[in-house]
Amino acid sequence: MLVDVKVPVLAESVAEATLMAWHKKSGDTVKRGDSLIDIETDKVTLEVAAPNDGVLTEILKPDGSSVSSDEVIARIESKGAGAQPPKPAVESTAPKPAAKTESAPQQQSLPAVPAPAQESRLSPAVRNLLEEHKLNPASVKGTGPGGRITKEDVLAHLARPSPVAAATAPVSAPAPQRAPVGAVPASSPTPPTRAATPEPAPVAAPARTATPISGRGEQHVPMTRLRRRTAERLLSAQHENAILTTFNEVNMQPVMDLRNRYKKEFEEAHGTRLGFMSFFTRAAIDALKKFPIINASVGGEDIIYHGYFDIGIAVSSPRGLVVPVLRDADQMSFAGIETAIRQFGEKARDGKLAIEDLTGGTFTITNGGVFGSLVSTPIINPPQSAILGMHKVQDRPVAENGQVVIRPMMYLALSYDHRIIDGRDAVQFLVAIKDRIEDPSRLLLQI
């Protein structure tokens, strides 16, 4: 029986996607849930998993092809009983009594297919794992945006011993299990640490990457879909917005002293490193509350004021710059912000960011300092009206109380849309951030 492999349903704003490199070739044996190919949209990279066990008999679309939502890109020859079963309809009747008389299994059982409302939020790989192990999505704790279940969450759930196994397990310390992303390892006294805004880790070169050229030759490499979309948005931002940039500098010594004093306790308590980004995110939110026009956007002839604070954090990935969004960041703790940023960095490097991770946002923070930038003029991320640029911390001579002293200084840049934001508001907003970074106690007292 031939089973079609289709492009996942794309977001309404995404008309087409591009096939990257196939992980399998025609004639290979595949198992249900195996990753076949990654599909790049202008926002995220999606994974296409094998829907059945069988043999990949035909690849209809080669690497680099443009495809649309639900388009057939390959076919799998399924083996007899391994054919893809039809998804059962949701039953309205009560469960059969016999199901309640079974002994306690290692993992909680349920119908093979999640409920439609939950299934729409699960990736193909997650759905296949849940079906294969007969797991109830409600029994798996999701660590993705909005509680969404990721593949790592399912694997962690499977690795976790059941109550029956735990009761009969020997007293000796068990082998460490992989915890969900962002969780605090229970058996590790010193949690692993990562940079607050990570640089891209070395990864295998994606398709259509330039190779070294000898002599005076030339090589034409097509832009990726993400790079083309980024270019379009940058040009649109410059053409449609009246962008100005104002600068200031901030003494980082108070924040650095605070971090050095509490970083070990913070890491032990929360399982993540205390970086600069949480301080700047909290300072930016306090300043946005004082100057709500910075958090606003233009909608036709209206100014749209937002009563929420969804902060975009620019992250560099192997395929380009992406801006995942911290939802309701004003309600997040320092540890919550640092953990979320670390998770976004990992997802960006692995190409696992979901479309919902990147949509929305009312204000953006970008840190060129991780690459050594001393000063820059960031471009706003439409429809937002402002963006904060952080830069490299560098020891410089400054005047304090009539004396020249050496301090770790950082230049800050605020680019803003002058159509709705006056220079006075932009300057005072940046000063408000400076005040909170140079006196972190203001962040605690909210003054």
C-alpha positions as CSV (number, residue, x, y, z in Angstrom):
1,M,0.0,0.0,0.0
2,L,1.4,3.4,-1.0
3,V,1.2,6.1,1.6
4,D,1.6,9.8,0.6
5,V,4.1,12.0,2.4
6,K,2.7,15.5,2.5
7,V,3.9,19.0,3.4
8,P,2.5,20.0,6.8
9,V,-0.3,22.6,6.8
10,L,1.4,25.9,6.7
11,A,0.3,29.1,8.5
12,E,-2.1,31.3,6.6
13,S,0.6,34.0,6.1
14,V,2.9,31.4,4.5
15,A,2.1,30.7,0.9
16,E,5.1,28.5,0.0
17,A,8.0,26.7,1.6
18,T,11.3,25.3,0.4
19,L,12.5,21.7,0.7
20,M,16.0,21.4,2.3
21,A,18.1,18.3,2.2
22,W,16.4,14.9,2.2
23,H,17.6,12.8,5.1
24,K,16.6,9.6,3.3
25,K,17.0,8.5,-0.3
26,S,14.7,6.5,-2.5
27,G,14.8,2.8,-1.6
28,D,15.7,3.4,2.1
29,T,13.7,1.6,4.8
30,V,12.0,4.0,7.2
31,K,10.1,3.7,10.4
32,R,7.2,5.8,11.5
33,G,8.4,9.0,13.1
34,D,11.8,9.0,11.2
35,S,12.7,12.5,10.0
36,L,12.6,12.6,6.2
37,I,13.3,16.2,5.4
38,D,13.2,19.7,6.8
39,I,11.0,22.3,5.1
40,E,12.0,26.0,5.4
41,T,9.4,28.7,5.4
42,D,10.1,32.4,5.6
43,K,9.7,32.1,9.4
44,V,10.6,28.7,10.7
45,T,11.9,25.3,9.7
46,L,9.4,22.4,9.9
47,E,10.2,18.7,10.2
48,V,8.4,16.1,8.0
49,A,8.3,12.7,9.6
50,A,7.5,9.3,8.0
51,P,3.8,8.5,8.6
52,N,4.3,4.7,8.4
53,D,6.9,2.0,8.5
54,G,7.9,0.9,5.1
55,V,10.2,1.7,2.1
56,L,10.6,5.2,0.7
57,T,9.9,4.2,-2.9
58,E,9.6,7.6,-4.6
59,I,10.8,11.2,-3.9
60,L,8.6,13.5,-6.0
61,K,10.3,16.8,-5.1
62,P,14.1,17.2,-5.0
63,D,16.1,19.4,-2.6
64,G,15.5,23.1,-3.1
65,S,12.0,22.7,-4.6
66,S,9.2,25.2,-3.7
67,V,6.2,23.4,-2.3
68,S,2.8,24.5,-0.9
69,S,0.7,23.4,2.0
70,D,-0.5,19.7,1.9
71,E,1.4,19.0,-1.3
72,V,2.6,15.3,-1.8
73,I,6.4,15.2,-1.9
74,A,7.1,11.5,-1.6
75,R,5.6,8.1,-1.2
76,I,6.2,5.2,1.1
77,E,5.4,1.5,0.3
78,S,3.8,0.3,3.5
79,K,4.1,-3.4,4.5
80,G,0.7,-5.2,5.0
81,A,-0.4,-4.8,8.6
82,G,1.9,-1.8,8.9
83,A,-0.4,0.3,6.7
84,Q,-1.4,3.6,8.1
85,P,-4.6,3.0,10.1
86,P,-7.4,5.5,9.8
87,K,-7.7,7.8,12.7
88,P,-10.7,6.9,14.9
89,A,-13.4,9.4,15.5
90,V,-13.7,10.7,19.0
91,E,-16.2,8.5,20.8
92,S,-19.0,10.1,22.7
93,T,-19.8,7.0,24.7
94,A,-18.3,6.2,28.1
95,P,-15.2,4.0,28.3
96,K,-15.7,0.3,28.5
97,P,-15.6,-1.2,32.0
98,A,-12.9,-3.7,31.0
99,A,-10.4,-0.9,30.5
100,K,-10.6,0.0,34.2
101,T,-9.9,-3.6,35.4
102,E,-6.4,-3.8,33.8
103,S,-3.4,-3.8,36.0
104,A,-1.4,-0.6,36.2
105,P,0.8,-0.4,33.1
106,Q,4.3,1.2,32.8
107,Q,2.8,4.2,31.0
108,Q,-0.7,5.5,31.0
109,S,-2.8,4.2,28.1
110,L,-5.3,6.0,25.9
111,P,-6.7,5.9,22.4
112,A,-3.9,5.9,19.8
113,V,-4.8,9.3,18.5
114,P,-4.9,12.5,20.6
115,A,-8.1,14.6,20.7
116,P,-8.5,16.9,17.7
117,A,-8.0,20.1,19.7
118,Q,-4.7,18.8,21.1
119,E,-3.6,17.1,17.9
120,S,-3.6,20.4,16.0
121,R,-0.9,21.7,18.3
122,L,1.4,18.7,18.0
123,S,4.2,18.2,15.4
124,P,4.1,15.0,13.3
125,A,7.1,13.5,15.3
126,V,5.3,14.1,18.6
127,R,2.0,12.6,17.3
128,N,3.8,9.5,16.1
129,L,5.6,9.0,19.4
130,L,2.4,9.4,21.3
131,E,0.6,6.9,19.1
132,E,3.5,4.4,19.2
133,H,3.7,4.3,23.0
134,K,-0.1,4.7,23.6
135,L,0.5,7.9,25.6
136,N,-2.1,10.4,26.7
137,P,-1.0,13.9,25.8
138,A,-2.5,15.1,29.1
139,S,0.0,12.9,30.9
140,V,3.0,14.6,29.3
141,K,4.2,17.9,30.6
142,G,4.8,20.3,27.8
143,T,7.7,22.8,28.0
144,G,7.1,24.5,24.7
145,P,5.3,27.9,24.2
146,G,1.8,27.8,25.8
147,G,2.5,24.4,27.3
148,R,3.0,22.8,23.8
149,I,4.4,19.3,23.9
150,T,7.8,18.8,22.2
151,K,9.5,15.7,21.1
152,E,12.0,16.1,24.0
153,D,9.1,16.2,26.4
154,V,7.8,12.8,25.2
155,L,11.2,11.2,25.4
156,A,11.7,12.6,28.9
157,H,8.3,11.2,29.9
158,L,9.2,7.8,28.5
159,A,12.5,7.8,30.4
160,R,10.8,8.7,33.6
161,P,10.1,5.5,35.7
162,S,6.5,4.7,36.5
163,P,5.2,4.6,40.1
164,V,5.2,0.8,40.1
165,A,8.8,0.7,38.8
166,A,9.9,3.3,41.2
167,A,8.4,1.4,44.2
168,T,10.4,-1.8,43.3
169,A,13.6,-0.1,42.1
170,P,16.8,-0.7,44.1
171,V,18.0,2.0,46.5
172,S,21.2,2.7,44.5
173,A,21.3,6.0,42.6
174,P,19.7,5.7,39.1
175,A,21.4,6.7,36.0
176,P,20.7,10.3,35.1
177,Q,17.8,10.8,32.8
178,R,17.4,13.6,30.3
179,A,15.1,16.3,31.7
180,P,12.8,18.5,29.7
181,V,14.4,21.5,28.2
182,G,14.7,24.2,30.8
183,A,14.0,21.9,33.8
184,V,16.3,21.9,36.8
185,P,18.2,18.6,37.0
186,A,17.3,17.0,40.3
187,S,20.5,15.0,40.7
188,S,23.0,17.5,39.5
189,P,24.5,19.9,42.1
190,T,25.8,22.3,39.4
191,P,23.3,22.8,36.5
192,P,24.8,23.3,33.0
193,T,25.1,26.9,32.0
194,R,24.8,28.6,28.7
195,A,25.1,32.2,27.4
196,A,22.0,34.4,27.8
197,T,22.0,35.3,24.1
198,P,23.9,32.4,22.5
199,E,26.1,32.5,19.4
200,P,25.3,29.9,16.8
201,A,27.0,26.6,17.5
202,P,28.8,24.8,14.6
203,V,26.4,22.8,12.6
204,A,26.4,20.9,9.4
205,A,26.2,23.2,6.4
206,P,22.7,23.5,5.1
207,A,21.8,23.0,1.4
208,R,23.0,25.6,-1.1
209,T,25.9,26.8,1.0
210,A,28.9,28.4,-0.7
211,T,32.1,26.3,-0.9
212,P,35.7,27.8,-1.0
213,I,36.6,29.2,-4.4
214,S,40.1,29.2,-5.7
215,G,41.5,31.8,-8.1
216,R,39.2,34.4,-9.5
217,G,36.1,32.2,-9.9
218,E,32.6,33.1,-8.8
219,Q,29.8,31.1,-7.3
220,H,26.1,31.9,-7.3
221,V,24.3,30.6,-4.3
222,P,20.5,31.3,-4.1
223,M,19.3,33.0,-0.9
224,T,17.4,30.8,1.5
225,R,13.7,31.6,1.9
226,L,14.4,32.9,5.4
227,R,17.2,35.2,4.1
228,R,14.9,36.5,1.3
229,R,12.2,37.2,3.8
230,T,14.6,39.0,6.1
231,A,15.8,41.2,3.3
232,E,12.3,42.1,2.3
233,R,11.3,43.1,5.9
234,L,14.5,45.2,6.3
235,L,13.9,47.1,3.1
236,S,10.2,47.5,4.0
237,A,11.1,48.8,7.5
238,Q,13.5,51.4,6.0
239,H,11.0,52.6,3.3
240,E,7.8,52.7,5.4
241,N,9.1,54.0,8.7
242,A,10.8,57.3,9.7
243,I,13.7,55.6,11.6
244,L,15.9,57.6,14.0
245,T,18.4,56.3,16.5
246,T,19.4,57.8,19.9
247,F,22.4,56.6,21.9
248,N,23.5,56.5,25.6
249,E,26.0,54.6,27.6
250,V,25.6,52.7,30.8
251,N,27.9,51.7,33.6
252,M,27.7,47.9,33.9
253,Q,29.6,47.6,37.2
254,P,26.5,47.4,39.5
255,V,25.0,44.6,37.4
256,M,28.3,42.8,37.1
257,D,28.8,43.0,40.9
258,L,25.3,41.7,41.6
259,R,25.8,38.8,39.2
260,N,29.2,37.9,40.7
261,R,27.7,37.9,44.2
262,Y,24.7,35.7,43.4
263,K,25.4,33.8,40.2
264,K,26.3,30.5,41.9
265,E,23.2,30.5,44.1
266,F,21.1,31.5,41.2
267,E,22.3,28.7,39.0
268,E,21.8,26.1,41.8
269,A,18.3,27.4,42.5
270,H,17.0,27.8,38.9
271,G,19.3,25.7,36.7
272,T,20.2,28.5,34.4
273,R,22.8,31.2,34.2
274,L,22.1,34.7,35.3
275,G,23.0,36.8,32.3
276,F,22.6,40.4,31.2
277,M,19.5,39.9,29.1
278,S,17.1,39.4,32.0
279,F,18.3,42.7,33.5
280,F,17.8,44.6,30.3
281,T,14.4,42.8,29.6
282,R,13.1,43.8,33.0
283,A,14.5,47.4,32.7
284,A,12.9,47.7,29.2
285,I,9.6,46.6,30.6
286,D,9.7,49.1,33.4
287,A,10.6,51.8,30.9
288,L,7.8,50.7,28.5
289,K,5.3,51.1,31.3
290,K,6.5,54.7,31.9
291,F,6.5,55.5,28.1
292,P,3.7,53.4,26.5
293,I,4.1,55.1,23.2
294,I,7.4,53.0,22.7
295,N,5.3,49.9,23.1
296,A,2.7,51.1,20.5
297,S,2.5,50.5,16.8
298,V,1.0,52.2,13.8
299,G,-2.3,50.7,12.4
300,G,-3.3,52.7,9.3
301,E,-4.1,56.2,10.7
302,D,-4.4,55.0,14.3
303,I,-1.8,54.5,17.0
304,I,-2.3,51.1,18.6
305,Y,-1.4,51.0,22.3
306,H,-0.7,47.6,23.7
307,G,-1.7,46.6,27.2
308,Y,0.7,43.7,27.2
309,F,4.5,43.3,26.9
310,D,5.6,40.7,24.4
311,I,9.3,41.2,24.1
312,G,11.2,39.9,21.0
313,I,14.7,38.7,21.6
314,A,16.9,38.6,18.5
315,V,18.8,35.3,18.2
316,S,21.4,34.4,15.6
317,S,20.8,31.0,14.0
318,P,22.8,29.1,11.4
319,R,20.2,30.1,8.8
320,G,19.9,33.8,9.8
321,L,18.5,36.1,12.4
322,V,15.3,35.2,14.1
323,V,13.3,37.0,16.8
324,P,11.4,34.7,19.1
325,V,9.0,36.4,21.5
326,L,8.6,36.2,25.3
327,R,4.9,36.4,25.9
328,D,3.7,38.5,28.8
329,A,7.3,39.1,29.8
330,D,6.2,41.5,32.5
331,Q,4.9,38.5,34.4
332,M,8.2,36.5,34.1
333,S,10.9,36.3,36.8
334,F,14.6,36.7,36.1
335,A,15.0,33.0,36.0
336,G,12.0,32.6,33.7
337,I,13.4,35.1,31.2
338,E,16.8,33.5,31.3
339,T,15.4,30.0,30.8
340,A,13.1,31.0,28.0
341,I,16.0,32.8,26.1
342,R,18.2,29.7,26.5
343,Q,15.5,27.5,25.1
344,F,14.9,29.8,22.2
345,G,18.7,29.8,21.5
346,E,18.7,26.0,21.5
347,K,15.7,25.8,19.2
348,A,17.2,28.3,16.8
349,R,20.4,26.4,16.5
350,D,18.5,23.1,16.0
351,G,15.9,24.7,13.6
352,K,13.1,23.8,15.9
353,L,11.4,27.2,16.4
354,A,7.7,27.0,15.8
355,I,5.7,29.7,13.9
356,E,4.0,30.8,17.1
357,D,7.4,31.4,18.7
358,L,8.1,34.1,16.2
359,T,4.7,35.9,15.7
360,G,3.6,39.0,17.5
361,G,5.8,41.1,19.7
362,T,5.5,44.7,20.8
363,F,9.2,45.6,21.4
364,T,12.5,43.9,20.5
365,I,16.0,43.7,22.2
366,T,19.1,42.7,20.2
367,N,22.6,42.1,21.5
368,G,25.3,42.7,18.9
369,G,27.8,42.8,21.8
370,V,28.1,39.0,21.7
371,F,29.8,39.3,18.4
372,G,32.0,42.2,19.5
373,S,29.9,45.1,18.1
374,L,30.8,48.4,20.0
375,V,28.0,50.5,18.6
376,S,25.3,50.0,15.9
377,T,22.0,51.3,14.7
378,P,19.5,48.5,14.8
379,I,16.5,48.4,12.4
380,I,13.0,48.2,13.9
381,N,11.0,45.0,13.5
382,P,7.6,46.0,11.9
383,P,4.9,46.5,13.0
384,Q,6.8,47.4,16.2
385,S,7.9,51.0,16.6
386,A,11.2,50.6,18.5
387,I,14.1,48.3,19.1
388,L,16.8,48.4,21.8
389,G,20.4,47.6,20.8
390,M,22.9,46.3,23.4
391,H,26.6,46.3,22.6
392,K,30.0,45.1,23.9
393,V,31.0,45.8,27.5
394,Q,34.4,47.6,27.4
395,D,36.5,49.2,30.0
396,R,36.7,53.0,29.4
397,P,37.8,56.0,31.4
398,V,34.8,58.0,32.7
399,A,34.5,61.0,35.0
400,E,32.9,60.4,38.5
401,N,32.8,63.1,41.1
402,G,35.6,65.0,39.4
403,Q,37.8,62.0,39.1
404,V,38.7,59.9,36.0
405,V,38.1,56.2,36.7
406,I,37.9,53.0,34.6
407,R,34.5,51.5,34.4
408,P,32.9,48.6,32.3
409,M,30.8,50.6,29.9
410,M,28.2,49.6,27.3
411,Y,26.7,51.8,24.5
412,L,22.9,51.5,24.2
413,A,21.0,52.4,21.0
414,L,17.3,52.9,20.6
415,S,16.0,53.0,17.0
416,Y,12.4,54.3,16.8
417,D,9.7,55.3,14.4
418,H,9.6,59.1,14.5
419,R,6.1,59.0,13.0
420,I,4.6,58.4,16.4
421,I,7.6,58.6,18.8
422,D,9.0,62.0,19.6
423,G,12.7,62.4,20.3
424,R,12.0,63.4,23.9
425,D,10.2,60.2,24.7
426,A,12.9,58.1,23.0
427,V,15.7,59.8,25.0
428,Q,13.9,59.6,28.3
429,F,13.0,55.9,27.7
430,L,16.7,55.2,27.1
431,V,17.6,57.1,30.3
432,A,15.1,55.1,32.2
433,I,16.8,51.9,31.2
434,K,20.2,53.4,32.1
435,D,19.0,54.3,35.5
436,R,17.7,50.8,36.2
437,I,20.9,49.1,35.0
438,E,23.1,51.4,37.0
439,D,21.0,50.9,40.1
440,P,19.4,47.4,39.9
441,S,17.6,47.9,43.1
442,R,15.1,50.0,41.1
443,L,14.1,46.8,39.3
444,L,13.1,45.2,42.6
445,L,11.4,48.3,44.0
446,Q,9.8,49.1,40.6
447,I,10.7,52.8,40.9
